[in-house]
Amino acid sequence: MKKLSATLWFIQLILLHSLLTPSQATAKTVKPLNEYAMRTWTTAHGLPHNSVNAITQSADGYLWLATWEGPVRYNGREFTVFDDIQITQMPEAGALDIHVHPNTGDMIVAGPRGGVVFFNGQQWRPYQFGRGYAYETVVDDLQRLWVATSAGVYRLDSRGEVELFDVTKGLPDNTTIRIALVSDANNQQQIWAGTRGGLAVFEPSTERFTKVNELPTAQIREIRQLQDGRIAVSSDDGLFIQQSSGEFKPWPVAVKGPITAITEGPEGCLWVGTFEYGVGRLCADQQEWLSVDQGLPNSHVLDIFRDRENNMWVSTHGGFAQFRAALFTSFTPHHGLKGAYARSVHVDNNGMIWVGTNDGLSYRKNGRFIGLDQQPRLQALSVLSIASDDANRLYVGSYTEGVLQLQDGRITAQLNRNSGLELNEIRVVKPIPNSNYVLVGTPSGLYLTQVRNGQFVIVKHYTTADGMASDFVHSLTLAPGGDLWVSSTSTLTYFKATPTRFEWKPEPVDLASFTRARNIFSGIVHQQRLWLATDNGVLTRDLTSGTWHWLGRQQGLPFEKVFTINFDAQANLWLGGSRGIIRVGAEQLEQWLSGDIQLVTHKLFSEADGMKSRQITTGGLASALDTQGHLWFASAVGAIRVDPSQYNAHENSAPAPVIESVSHDYGLLELGAELPANNTRTAFNYVALGYQMPEQIEYQVRMYGYDTQWRDREDNLTTEYTALPPGDYRFAVRTRYPGENWSQPTEFSFSKAAYFYQRPWFWFIFAIAFIALVGGIVHWRIRQLEKTRVRLQAMVHQQTLKLEQLALTDPLTGLANRRAFDQRLALEVKNSTRHQTPLSVGLLDLDYFKAINDKYLHAGGDIILTQVAQVIAANAREVDLVARWGGEEFAIIFPDTTQAQAAKILERIRLMVEQLAIPEVSDDARVTVSIGLVSSQSAMNSDAQQLLKLADRMLYQAKKGGRNRLSIYQADNTNG
């Protein structure tokens, strides 16, 4: 019986491969469907209706959606809804189908009441031919439009003649919801119709449809021609594949429910949609399904579409979703993980992957995570660190339960306050190889423990009294020779091994002598080097020579604070921080260590590369290398996995942007047109039609003829220019994903007219007239010059004295003084009111400055004021005015700047002042600032005095709220 079952299974497998396309039958192992990066959109994101009936992509790259509130265009950032039937000329707003005309590129939209409209990007053209639902349309090579409706199939030719094909002309049933163009073996087009009574093919010779009797008489749900030419048809009775002989055979493996949509994926598998079970993927050797439990908006799938970037789009009655096989994969509670906020990842000696979150401990088995919660103490465990010993016993450091030893999923020992710890908070735990000793790092020191007979025994408790630089232990890194490196939130201690095993001599490391790094989060030993992740990049020490190297922003890293550090199998360096994951190639790293290069090149990864969140957390440890060479990271939204061997296969190249519109004072500007001479404002709206996390796309713009270099616009989709001088211009915009190369720019050429007095002929005539006038009065002027020389010298002397008295510069800081600030603010308020542009004002006051003066005297206070002024000026923009407003007060004017943009700059200034070291005064000299911010957007119709008053009020709120903070005025909330 077993032999017979094996034989049947083998025959079934051969049959399955014969039914699939060659690319599917030979496909390599593909990424599991539940590991695809998935995003969803609903009405909460701007959709007019959650039922998305169809999806397509236009020639210029826009995604188009058919919804019950009309056709919708999506550019990756926002939805444009065409729901006004007075404009679209549809019988009603709803759209059931949408696709692109193969020759003209027009969008063809079909909907209820027999409505079909064409849209060329500017105008809508309606075609009314019946009253039933129009479900789907195609255009054949004779430019005839075929429409599947509830009354049959309509055909509209180029002359406007309409013909209806119904049961009298061969259709099995009048209700036809699918119409498809199929190419036969001779590359001749055929029209296939899917009806409630089965499948039919149009016969041009007889002008009739003929039913395909090989298929059951049931509702046809989808017709799709595969890449190898065969046709996949789904009905209420199953999924069928047409063979090369023309015969239809059922899919050899049972499929869940009636299939509503079929599309071939980039990996060569069939992606299918169902009524009840969500989306599935049928490959040569497996079936996979995703539904609402795994994050799909709704289980009823209406359409599946594959775009040009190989993203898969699945539309449902609850919104639509995007799937993509990104380089990184995030595992969240949808994959079985207990909790989303991961703090630690670990790979044990058996290759098992463990993830600790603030809600518990999970392990990975058979492609899914399983929460370990059989015992009460494990059910809501806040995990901070995970490690395992030589016997594969697991050690879990927690926030409230101390250290737990686990074996076979059960707690076998525990160390907490009841057994000698001062605190139950365990930041890091590290078993010592080839022993039963375990190092336990806590905020109250380092414990050396030994596990005896199921109990932890504290052998030694190291603190500052023993020579540690700090009691707070954040990470432990054990070197091959037995030396130990212990870090805290502000120090590093070298535990030098002694002749007695398990005894060390702590020696604080003088970090200030070679680095600005203080907070060390984690460490690793790689290739006889100690590597530490810090708040100022990476520190590495040659364990043989003792030489330190420092890799930070000045050496090429994109940011400085990194929480975890690891190496892949090819010795490439991977760093994780709050702003993403960094990769530095092994060759780059070696050249930097040898001194051949000063700057390393890197790749920065973010949500655009498949992560749910780029924020890597601080745990013990927050990264691990598994037995398959994959790297794992703990993030704020689940555990992240990356296969470094696939690095070169995943590149996010942002497409060249589309300039959607150019507007000016009097309307829209056409390409090559001329702006009026009196135009004051020109705005460019653009977007890159890329859909692999479009929010991460960065933009740069340049106005040739005006700008001297490219201007960073970050993720802003609009750039405005005011008061352009006359001339010829060429606006250019380019894009990139973070860390990638810039795209080719998209350009828009135009010109601006000149006033008559700005034209060359006017200046020529003016010059001639001026020369004649000057010649007529030159002799008289010469006689007067001598008389007035003495008087002018006296006047100049008097004016010079007045200017000196009215000097606009603060003598201490070199900044503008109060008078200069008041003059500029009055001018900017007028400009803001006139041009309707935002204006923001910030007031900054040094905290506890009287105490600073008392401690360091006025000379020290002046030095601190000067250095703070330099920090503020360095972090402000060229267009901003920075002034010393009072004794320890500063003020900044932000012209043409929104409140959010000004807040970002002020917050950066606050942080820079907070981190400012002033060794000229004292090694411990520190200062912070409190900041008040107001904008014309929130303080409507305010004059300069009112803006200052509101900013000062916000400054007071910042002081009152605890100082060293930014308080922002809101019209409905004066508390900032």
VEXSE-432803 format. One line per 10 residues: number of its first residue (from 1); their letters; for each residue x, y, z of C-alpha. Coordinates in steps of 0.25 Angstrom, whole numbers, always signed. Example, Ala and Ser with C-alpha at 12.3 -4.5 7.8 and 13.67 -1.06 7.14 Angstrom:
<marros>
1 = as = +49,-18,+31  +55,-4,+29
</marros>
This chain:
<marros>
1 = mkklsatlwf = +0,+0,+0  +11,+10,+3  +18,+6,-10  +5,+9,-17  +4,+23,-10  +18,+27,-13  +16,+23,-28  +3,+31,-29  +10,+43,-22  +21,+42,-32
11 = iqlillhsll = +12,+42,-44  +4,+54,-38  +17,+61,-37  +21,+58,-52  +7,+63,-56  +8,+76,-48  +21,+79,-55  +15,+76,-69  +4,+86,-66  +13,+97,-62
21 = tpsqataktv = +21,+106,-71  +36,+102,-73  +40,+114,-64  +32,+109,-53  +36,+95,-54  +51,+98,-53  +49,+110,-44  +58,+111,-32  +53,+112,-18  +46,+125,-17
31 = kplneyamrt = +44,+134,-5  +32,+129,+3  +19,+137,+1  +18,+141,+16  +32,+147,+15  +29,+157,+4  +29,+171,+8  +14,+175,+9  +7,+189,+10  -8,+192,+9
41 = wttahglphn = -16,+204,+6  -31,+207,+10  -40,+219,+10  -31,+223,+22  -20,+226,+12  -28,+234,+2  -36,+223,-6  -50,+227,-9  -55,+213,-7  -49,+200,-1
51 = svnaitqsad = -54,+191,-12  -43,+192,-23  -49,+184,-35  -37,+185,-44  -23,+190,-45  -14,+194,-57  -2,+203,-60  -2,+214,-71  +10,+216,-81  +15,+227,-73
61 = gylwlatweg = +16,+219,-60  +3,+223,-52  -5,+212,-45  -20,+213,-48  -30,+207,-40  -45,+204,-43  -53,+206,-31  -68,+208,-28  -66,+223,-26  -59,+224,-40
71 = pvryngreft = -45,+222,-46  -34,+226,-38  -19,+230,-41  -8,+227,-31  +6,+233,-32  +11,+226,-20  +9,+237,-11  -6,+242,-13  -18,+237,-20  -25,+246,-31
81 = vfddiqitqm = -40,+242,-31  -48,+244,-44  -62,+243,-38  -69,+255,-45  -78,+249,-55  -80,+263,-62  -65,+262,-65  -63,+247,-68  -77,+246,-75  -79,+232,-69
91 = peagaldihv = -94,+228,-66  -90,+227,-51  -77,+228,-44  -74,+214,-41  -63,+207,-49  -62,+191,-51  -51,+190,-60  -39,+199,-65  -28,+196,-75  -19,+203,-85
101 = hpntgdmiva = -22,+204,-100  -10,+196,-106  -8,+206,-118  -12,+220,-112  -9,+218,-98  -23,+223,-94  -29,+218,-81  -42,+210,-84  -51,+210,-72  -64,+201,-71
111 = gprggvvffn = -75,+202,-61  -89,+200,-58  -101,+204,-67  -93,+200,-80  -83,+211,-78  -69,+211,-85  -60,+224,-86  -47,+227,-92  -37,+236,-85  -25,+242,-92
121 = gqqwrpyqfg = -20,+250,-80  -27,+262,-84  -41,+259,-89  -52,+248,-86  -59,+241,-98  -71,+233,-94  -77,+221,-102  -91,+217,-98  -96,+204,-104  -105,+198,-94
131 = rgyayetvvd = -111,+198,-80  -105,+186,-73  -92,+185,-65  -79,+186,-73  -70,+176,-66  -57,+176,-75  -52,+181,-88  -41,+178,-98  -37,+184,-112  -33,+175,-123
141 = dlqrlwvats = -23,+177,-134  -34,+183,-143  -36,+194,-132  -49,+188,-129  -54,+189,-114  -60,+177,-108  -68,+179,-95  -73,+167,-86  -86,+171,-80  -98,+165,-73
151 = agvyrldsrg = -105,+165,-86  -95,+158,-94  -82,+163,-102  -83,+176,-109  -73,+180,-121  -71,+194,-125  -63,+197,-137  -55,+209,-141  -67,+215,-149  -76,+214,-137
161 = evelfdvtkg = -84,+202,-141  -89,+194,-129  -92,+179,-129  -97,+170,-118  -93,+155,-117  -103,+148,-107  -108,+134,-106  -114,+135,-120  -100,+136,-125  -94,+125,-118
171 = lpdnttiria = -91,+130,-104  -94,+119,-93  -100,+130,-85  -103,+145,-86  -96,+149,-73  -82,+151,-77  -72,+156,-67  -59,+152,-74  -53,+156,-88  -39,+153,-92
181 = lvsdannqqq = -30,+154,-104  -23,+141,-107  -12,+138,-117  -12,+124,-124  -1,+116,-129  +0,+124,-142  +0,+137,-134  -14,+140,-138  -23,+147,-128  -35,+141,-122
191 = iwagtrggla = -46,+146,-114  -50,+138,-102  -62,+140,-93  -65,+135,-79  -80,+134,-76  -88,+129,-65  -90,+117,-74  -76,+114,-77  -65,+118,-87  -67,+122,-102
201 = vfepsterft = -58,+126,-113  -61,+135,-124  -61,+129,-138  -58,+141,-149  -63,+132,-160  -77,+130,-155  -77,+143,-146  -82,+134,-135  -77,+129,-122  -74,+114,-119
211 = kvnelptaqi = -75,+108,-106  -63,+101,-100  -69,+88,-96  -56,+82,-90  -59,+91,-78  -71,+89,-68  -83,+98,-70  -80,+108,-59  -78,+122,-56  -64,+126,-62
221 = reirqlqdgr = -57,+135,-53  -43,+138,-60  -36,+136,-73  -21,+138,-74  -11,+134,-85  +2,+130,-79  +16,+133,-84  +18,+120,-91  +5,+122,-99  -5,+113,-91
231 = iavssddglf = -17,+118,-85  -21,+117,-70  -36,+118,-67  -43,+118,-54  -58,+115,-52  -67,+112,-40  -62,+97,-42  -47,+99,-41  -35,+104,-49  -32,+98,-62
241 = iqqssgefkp = -19,+99,-71  -19,+98,-86  -9,+88,-91  -1,+89,-104  -11,+80,-110  -22,+89,-107  -28,+80,-97  -31,+86,-83  -27,+79,-71  -31,+82,-56
251 = wpvavkgpit = -20,+87,-47  -14,+75,-41  -15,+79,-27  -27,+84,-20  -29,+99,-19  -36,+107,-9  -50,+111,-14  -53,+118,-27  -42,+126,-33  -45,+141,-36
261 = aitegpegcl = -32,+146,-42  -19,+140,-48  -6,+146,-51  +8,+141,-53  +18,+146,-43  +33,+149,-46  +37,+136,-40  +29,+128,-50  +18,+124,-41  +3,+127,-42
271 = wvgtfeygvg = -3,+137,-33  -18,+134,-31  -29,+141,-23  -41,+135,-17  -54,+139,-11  -52,+134,+3  -37,+130,+5  -30,+142,+1  -18,+141,-9  -10,+129,-12
281 = rlcadqqewl = +3,+125,-20  +3,+112,-28  +18,+108,-31  +23,+95,-36  +25,+89,-23  +16,+97,-13  +4,+105,-10  +4,+117,-1  -8,+125,+4  -9,+138,+11
291 = svdqglpnsh = -22,+144,+16  -27,+154,+27  -19,+147,+38  -6,+150,+31  -10,+165,+28  -18,+164,+15  -28,+175,+15  -40,+166,+12  -41,+151,+8  -49,+154,-5
301 = vldifrdren = -39,+157,-16  -44,+164,-28  -31,+166,-36  -16,+163,-36  -6,+172,-44  +9,+171,-47  +15,+185,-49  +28,+188,-57  +36,+188,-44  +31,+173,-42
311 = nmwvsthggf = +23,+178,-30  +10,+170,-28  -3,+177,-26  -15,+170,-20  -28,+177,-19  -40,+173,-10  -53,+178,-4  -45,+184,+8  -34,+192,+0  -22,+187,-8
321 = aqfraalfts = -8,+182,-4  +6,+182,-10  +15,+170,-9  +30,+170,-13  +41,+161,-11  +51,+171,-4  +65,+169,+1  +60,+170,+15  +49,+162,+21  +41,+166,+34
331 = ftphhglkga = +35,+156,+43  +24,+162,+52  +12,+156,+60  +6,+152,+47  +17,+142,+46  +15,+137,+60  +24,+146,+67  +21,+149,+82  +20,+164,+81  +25,+174,+71
341 = yarsvhvdnn = +36,+182,+78  +48,+173,+77  +61,+175,+86  +69,+163,+84  +72,+152,+73  +80,+139,+76  +84,+127,+68  +87,+115,+77  +96,+103,+75  +85,+95,+67
351 = gmiwvgtndg = +83,+107,+58  +70,+111,+64  +66,+125,+63  +61,+132,+76  +55,+146,+77  +52,+153,+89  +42,+165,+90  +35,+173,+100  +24,+163,+100  +31,+150,+101
361 = lsyrkngrfi = +41,+140,+95  +39,+133,+81  +46,+123,+73  +46,+120,+58  +41,+106,+53  +36,+102,+39  +36,+116,+34  +28,+122,+45  +31,+127,+59  +25,+120,+71
371 = gldqqprlqa = +23,+128,+85  +29,+121,+97  +19,+123,+107  +16,+109,+114  +19,+115,+127  +13,+127,+134  +27,+134,+136  +29,+133,+120  +15,+138,+116  +18,+153,+117
381 = lsvlsiasdd = +33,+153,+118  +40,+166,+114  +53,+161,+108  +65,+169,+108  +76,+159,+104  +77,+144,+99  +89,+135,+99  +92,+120,+100  +103,+111,+105  +111,+99,+100
391 = anrlyvgsyt = +100,+90,+104  +90,+99,+97  +83,+103,+109  +77,+117,+107  +79,+129,+116  +69,+140,+115  +71,+154,+122  +58,+161,+125  +54,+174,+130  +46,+169,+142
401 = egvlqlqdgr = +49,+154,+144  +64,+154,+145  +71,+143,+137  +64,+131,+133  +71,+118,+129  +63,+110,+119  +64,+95,+114  +55,+89,+104  +46,+101,+106  +44,+100,+121
411 = itaqlnrnsg = +50,+109,+132  +61,+101,+139  +68,+112,+147  +66,+127,+151  +74,+138,+156  +67,+150,+162  +66,+159,+174  +62,+147,+183  +75,+140,+180  +85,+152,+181
421 = lelneirvvk = +83,+162,+170  +81,+176,+174  +72,+178,+162  +64,+169,+153  +67,+177,+141  +77,+169,+132  +83,+177,+121  +92,+166,+116  +95,+151,+119  +107,+143,+113
431 = pipnsnyvlv = +111,+129,+117  +126,+126,+117  +130,+115,+107  +134,+102,+112  +129,+105,+126  +117,+106,+135  +120,+121,+138  +110,+132,+133  +113,+147,+132  +101,+155,+136
441 = gtpsglyltq = +101,+170,+133  +92,+179,+140  +90,+194,+143  +97,+191,+157  +109,+184,+152  +114,+172,+146  +112,+158,+152  +120,+146,+150  +111,+134,+153  +112,+119,+153
451 = vrngqfvivk = +100,+109,+150  +100,+98,+160  +90,+87,+161  +79,+96,+155  +82,+108,+163  +90,+121,+160  +101,+124,+170  +108,+138,+170  +123,+137,+170  +127,+151,+169
461 = hyttadgmas = +120,+165,+167  +128,+175,+160  +125,+190,+162  +133,+203,+162  +139,+199,+175  +146,+188,+168  +151,+198,+157  +140,+198,+147  +137,+211,+140  +122,+210,+142
471 = dfvhsltlap = +113,+201,+149  +103,+201,+138  +106,+189,+129  +101,+190,+114  +109,+180,+107  +119,+169,+109  +129,+165,+98  +138,+153,+102  +152,+152,+94  +158,+139,+90
481 = ggdlwvssts = +169,+140,+101  +159,+142,+112  +160,+157,+113  +146,+164,+115  +141,+177,+110  +130,+183,+118  +122,+195,+113  +112,+205,+119  +104,+216,+114  +116,+226,+116
491 = tltyfkatpt = +129,+217,+118  +137,+205,+114  +144,+196,+124  +155,+186,+120  +155,+174,+129  +169,+168,+127  +170,+153,+129  +178,+149,+141  +186,+135,+143  +174,+131,+151
501 = rfewkpepvd = +162,+126,+142  +150,+134,+143  +156,+146,+150  +159,+159,+144  +165,+172,+147  +156,+184,+142  +163,+196,+136  +155,+208,+131  +158,+211,+116  +161,+226,+114
511 = lasftrarni = +152,+228,+102  +154,+243,+101  +168,+241,+97  +164,+235,+83  +149,+237,+81  +137,+245,+84  +129,+232,+86  +124,+230,+100  +111,+221,+99  +115,+207,+95
521 = fsgivhqqrl = +104,+198,+91  +109,+185,+87  +122,+178,+82  +128,+166,+74  +141,+160,+72  +144,+158,+57  +158,+154,+51  +166,+157,+63  +159,+170,+65  +150,+176,+75
531 = wlatdngvlt = +138,+184,+68  +129,+193,+77  +116,+200,+72  +115,+213,+79  +108,+227,+79  +119,+232,+70  +121,+221,+60  +129,+209,+61  +142,+206,+69  +151,+195,+66
541 = rdltsgtwhw = +164,+190,+73  +174,+181,+68  +175,+171,+79  +190,+168,+75  +196,+182,+75  +185,+189,+83  +183,+200,+73  +170,+207,+72  +162,+212,+60  +150,+220,+59
551 = lgrqqglpfe = +140,+219,+48  +129,+230,+48  +122,+241,+40  +135,+247,+36  +140,+234,+30  +128,+232,+22  +117,+226,+30  +103,+233,+28  +100,+235,+43  +108,+233,+56
561 = kvftinfdaq = +99,+225,+66  +99,+210,+63  +93,+200,+73  +98,+187,+67  +110,+182,+59  +112,+169,+51  +119,+162,+40  +114,+153,+29  +121,+141,+23  +128,+149,+13
571 = anlwlggsrg = +134,+159,+24  +125,+170,+20  +121,+180,+32  +107,+182,+36  +102,+192,+45  +89,+195,+51  +83,+208,+57  +71,+216,+58  +72,+221,+44  +74,+208,+37
581 = iirvgaeqle = +84,+197,+34  +98,+200,+28  +106,+191,+20  +121,+194,+17  +128,+184,+8  +139,+176,+13  +149,+181,+2  +145,+196,+6  +147,+192,+21  +161,+186,+19
591 = qwlsgdiqlv = +166,+198,+11  +161,+207,+22  +168,+199,+32  +181,+199,+24  +181,+214,+22  +179,+213,+7  +166,+221,+7  +161,+231,+17  +146,+230,+14  +138,+217,+12
601 = thklfseadg = +126,+216,+3  +114,+209,+9  +99,+205,+6  +88,+210,+15  +76,+201,+16  +62,+205,+21  +47,+202,+19  +49,+203,+4  +57,+190,+5  +46,+182,+11
611 = mksrqittgg = +47,+186,+26  +34,+189,+34  +43,+199,+42  +57,+203,+40  +58,+206,+55  +68,+195,+60  +67,+194,+75  +78,+193,+86  +78,+179,+92  +87,+168,+96
621 = lasaldtqgh = +90,+165,+85  +81,+172,+74  +87,+165,+62  +92,+150,+59  +97,+142,+48  +90,+129,+46  +95,+115,+40  +90,+119,+26  +98,+132,+25  +86,+141,+28
631 = lwfasavgai = +87,+153,+37  +76,+156,+47  +73,+169,+54  +64,+173,+65  +55,+185,+61  +44,+193,+66  +34,+185,+58  +38,+171,+58  +51,+163,+54  +58,+166,+41
641 = rvdpsqynah = +65,+156,+33  +74,+159,+21  +82,+149,+12  +95,+156,+9  +98,+147,-3  +86,+154,-10  +91,+168,-8  +95,+170,-23  +82,+164,-28  +74,+175,-21
651 = ensapapvie = +76,+190,-25  +65,+200,-23  +67,+210,-35  +57,+221,-34  +51,+224,-48  +52,+238,-54  +41,+247,-48  +29,+252,-56  +27,+267,-55  +12,+267,-53
661 = svshdyglle = +9,+282,-54  +15,+295,-54  +7,+307,-48  +9,+322,-48  +1,+334,-44  -9,+333,-55  -11,+318,-57  -3,+306,-62  +9,+307,-71  +11,+299,-83
671 = lgaelpannt = +25,+293,-87  +33,+304,-95  +23,+315,-92  +27,+329,-87  +24,+334,-73  +18,+349,-72  +28,+359,-68  +20,+362,-55  +19,+348,-51  +24,+346,-36
681 = rtafnyvalg = +22,+331,-33  +25,+319,-41  +22,+305,-35  +27,+291,-40  +20,+279,-36  +27,+266,-39  +27,+251,-34  +35,+239,-37  +26,+227,-41  +33,+217,-33
691 = yqmpeqieyq = +25,+208,-24  +36,+201,-15  +34,+210,-3  +32,+223,-11  +32,+231,+2  +47,+228,+3  +50,+234,-10  +59,+246,-9  +58,+258,-19  +68,+269,-24
701 = vrmygydtqw = +64,+280,-33  +72,+291,-41  +67,+303,-49  +78,+304,-60  +79,+319,-62  +77,+322,-47  +82,+311,-38  +97,+309,-38  +96,+295,-32  +86,+284,-29
711 = rdrednltte = +77,+287,-17  +72,+276,-7  +57,+275,-6  +57,+262,+2  +43,+256,+0  +36,+269,-4  +28,+268,-17  +27,+283,-19  +38,+294,-22  +34,+309,-23
721 = ytalppgdyr = +42,+320,-29  +39,+335,-27  +42,+347,-35  +50,+340,-45  +58,+350,-54  +55,+350,-69  +62,+340,-77  +62,+326,-82  +61,+314,-72  +61,+299,-71
731 = favrtrypge = +56,+293,-58  +61,+279,-55  +58,+269,-44  +64,+256,-41  +62,+245,-31  +68,+233,-23  +66,+223,-12  +74,+226,+0  +89,+222,-3  +86,+219,-18
741 = nwsqptefsf = +91,+227,-30  +82,+238,-35  +73,+236,-47  +74,+243,-60  +67,+257,-58  +54,+261,-64  +54,+275,-70  +44,+286,-73  +48,+298,-82  +41,+311,-81
751 = skaayfyqrp = +45,+326,-82  +41,+339,-75  +37,+352,-82  +44,+365,-78  +38,+379,-76  +41,+389,-86  +52,+395,-77  +59,+382,-76  +61,+380,-91  +74,+383,-98
761 = wfwfifaiaf = +69,+394,-107  +63,+402,-96  +77,+402,-89  +84,+406,-102  +75,+418,-103  +76,+421,-89  +91,+421,-89  +92,+430,-101  +82,+440,-94  +90,+439,-81
771 = ialvggivhw = +103,+442,-88  +97,+454,-95  +92,+459,-82  +105,+457,-75  +112,+464,-85  +103,+476,-84  +105,+478,-69  +119,+473,-67  +125,+487,-68  +115,+493,-58
781 = rirqlektrv = +118,+481,-49  +133,+482,-49  +131,+496,-44  +122,+492,-33  +130,+480,-28  +141,+488,-22  +131,+496,-14  +123,+484,-9  +136,+476,-6  +138,+481,+8
791 = rlqamvhqqt = +123,+481,+11  +122,+466,+6  +134,+462,+14  +127,+468,+27  +114,+461,+23  +121,+448,+21  +128,+449,+34  +115,+452,+41  +108,+440,+34  +120,+431,+38
801 = lkleqlaltd = +118,+434,+52  +103,+432,+52  +105,+418,+45  +115,+414,+55  +106,+418,+66  +95,+410,+59  +104,+398,+57  +96,+386,+54  +106,+375,+59  +107,+370,+73
811 = pltglanrra = +121,+372,+77  +123,+359,+85  +117,+348,+76  +118,+355,+63  +103,+352,+60  +93,+363,+56  +88,+371,+68  +74,+374,+73  +72,+386,+63  +76,+378,+51
821 = fdqrlalevk = +67,+367,+56  +55,+376,+57  +57,+383,+44  +58,+370,+37  +46,+364,+44  +38,+376,+40  +42,+374,+25  +40,+358,+25  +26,+360,+31  +22,+370,+20
831 = nstrhqtpls = +28,+360,+10  +20,+348,+16  +7,+356,+16  +9,+360,+1  +13,+347,-5  +5,+338,+5  +18,+330,+9  +20,+324,+22  +29,+332,+32  +34,+325,+45
841 = vglldldyfk = +41,+332,+57  +49,+325,+68  +54,+330,+81  +65,+323,+89  +70,+325,+103  +81,+319,+110  +77,+311,+122  +82,+315,+136  +91,+325,+130  +92,+333,+143
851 = aindkylhag = +98,+320,+150  +107,+318,+138  +112,+333,+140  +113,+330,+155  +121,+318,+153  +130,+322,+142  +130,+337,+143  +126,+346,+132  +138,+343,+124  +134,+328,+124
861 = gdiiltqvaq = +120,+332,+121  +125,+341,+109  +132,+329,+103  +120,+320,+105  +111,+331,+98  +121,+332,+87  +121,+317,+84  +106,+315,+85  +105,+326,+75  +114,+319,+66
871 = viaanarevd = +106,+306,+67  +93,+313,+64  +99,+321,+52  +105,+308,+47  +92,+300,+47  +83,+311,+42  +82,+313,+27  +88,+324,+18  +74,+331,+17  +71,+331,+32
881 = lvarwggeef = +75,+343,+40  +82,+339,+54  +82,+350,+64  +87,+352,+78  +73,+357,+84  +78,+360,+98  +88,+356,+109  +87,+341,+107  +75,+341,+97  +76,+338,+82
891 = aiifpdttqa = +66,+340,+71  +65,+334,+57  +56,+338,+46  +52,+327,+36  +47,+333,+23  +38,+325,+14  +39,+314,+24  +27,+305,+30  +26,+303,+45  +30,+288,+43
901 = qaakilerir = +43,+292,+35  +47,+302,+45  +44,+292,+56  +53,+282,+50  +65,+293,+49  +62,+297,+63  +62,+283,+69  +75,+281,+62  +81,+293,+68  +76,+289,+82
911 = lmveqlaipe = +83,+275,+81  +96,+281,+76  +96,+291,+88  +93,+280,+97  +105,+272,+92  +114,+284,+91  +127,+282,+99  +134,+295,+103  +148,+291,+108  +153,+306,+108
921 = vsddarvtvs = +144,+308,+120  +144,+295,+127  +143,+280,+123  +130,+279,+130  +124,+292,+124  +111,+289,+118  +99,+297,+114  +85,+295,+108  +75,+304,+102  +60,+306,+103
931 = iglvssqsam = +53,+310,+90  +40,+316,+86  +35,+315,+72  +23,+322,+65  +19,+322,+50  +10,+331,+42  +3,+319,+38  -2,+317,+53  -2,+332,+57  -11,+337,+46
941 = nsdaqqllkl = -10,+352,+42  +0,+355,+53  +10,+366,+52  +24,+366,+56  +21,+370,+70  +11,+359,+72  +20,+348,+66  +31,+352,+76  +21,+352,+87  +16,+338,+84
951 = adrmlyqakk = +30,+333,+82  +33,+339,+95  +21,+332,+101  +26,+319,+95  +40,+321,+101  +33,+323,+114  +25,+310,+112  +38,+303,+109  +45,+308,+122  +33,+304,+130
961 = ggrnrlsiyq = +32,+290,+124  +46,+287,+129  +56,+294,+119  +64,+288,+108  +52,+287,+99  +45,+293,+88  +31,+299,+90  +23,+301,+77  +11,+311,+77  -2,+305,+71
971 = adntng = -14,+314,+70  -23,+304,+78  -12,+300,+88  -3,+311,+94  +4,+301,+102  +13,+297,+91
</marros>
